[in-house]
């Protein structure tokens, strides 16, 4: 890495997982001047990342062999735990591993323990902001791990996001992510139910938005991600609910919140209710819709 005065901060970065989130994140690192080499099991994902300026490795081990920092963006805890032993063995001693996957807290802590045992530094750093945030480099990173690891990671994460928070020790980033998304899932259902009630009472979408967005009903689910077309032109409701953040991903995060709540002995009645509703929404064939599209499903309930 180079950080001398007058020089750009550059690092050799291995990036594992070049899907809908990983590919634009890796591309933003390359755009910032870092030497990025990536790997994914999907040939299509590899080609898409290559087109965005990311060098491609033949294997995951090759991608991390000379890296100073490794970023993983994978679907679940089982994927992280399956691939990291190979990565830890292939990497140079003292490599910083940043896991930006959204996984359960127990797996995140196991990831940290395994990294330490292999002689590496580690950070769990899940993100908020969806595909749009990944593409625009405006993600929020919620980080857990040692202060020294966070200090090294922060300028790297700054190339991919606009808000980077050190939440605490190992697993704290994942804890913050699932708590935040439990709030999001609950609030979106509340906003959807309010709009459906307004429709039945003869109140226009715009009228409800104009009142609630400037009074006590104001929340992100309303003012940024409004679930009805019109009031917020950038929301998925204006694009037939094509996902920025799919219902399947929301359900995944809500299930993680409920697993954590059970393990911690925390009462989360509304979190449990939101999980059940998104599970029913997915079971009805809407896993690929944006999570705000649950308003269409709410309208069909009697």
C-alpha positions, 0 to 999 in steps of 0.5 A: 500500500502507498500512502505517502504525502502527495501520493494516492492511497493504493492497495492490492485488493483481492475481491471474492464474489462479483455478483450484483453487489460485488461487481460494482463495488470491485469496479469502484475500487479499481476506479479509485486506483487500487489494483483489484483482482477478482474471482467468482464462480459465475463466468457471466459475473467474471465477464461483467466485472472484467468489463468494469475494469476488474482484473480476473483471477483463474481461482479464488486462491490466485485472487488473494495470493498477492493481495494486501486486502481481501474483500468477500461479498458472498450470499450467506454464512455457509459460503463465507465459512466454506471459502475462507479456509482456502483464502486464509491459506493462500494469502500472505501473513497479515493480510486484512480480510474484510467480509461485506457479506450479510451473515449471522453473527455467530458465523461472523465471529467464527470468521474472525476467530479463523482469521486470527488463527491463520495469522490475518487481520479481519473486519466484518463490514456488511453494507446498506444501500442496495445495488444502487448504492453499490453502483454509486459508491454511496453504501453505508458500511457497518464494521466490527473488529479491532480498531487497527483493522478498521483504520486500515480498512476505512480508506478502502471502504471510502472508495465504495461508500459514503458512510463508514461506521466502526460499530465495535468488536468482532460481529458488531457490524453484522449485529448493526446490519440485522437490527437496521434491516429489521427496522426497515422491514417493519417500517415498510410494512407499516407504510404499505398498510397505511397507504392501503388504508388511505386508498380504502378511505378515499385519500390520495397517495400524494395527500398521505405522502405530503402529510406523513413525510413532514410529520410524525409518520416520516421515515426512510421507507416513506420518503426515499422508498415510497411504495406507491408510484408518484410521490418519490420518482426514484423509488422502485414503485415507479419501475414495476418494483424491479428490485434495488433490494429484493423481497428475498434479501429482506426475508433473509435479513429478517430471518437472521434477526429472528435467529439472533433474537432467539439466541440473545433472548430478545423480544421482537414481536414486530420483527417476527410478524414482519418475517412471517409476512415477507415469508408469505409474500415470497411463498406467493412467488414474489421473491424477485420483486423489490421488498416495497412491492409487498404493498401489492400483496397487502392489497389482496389480504382480507 
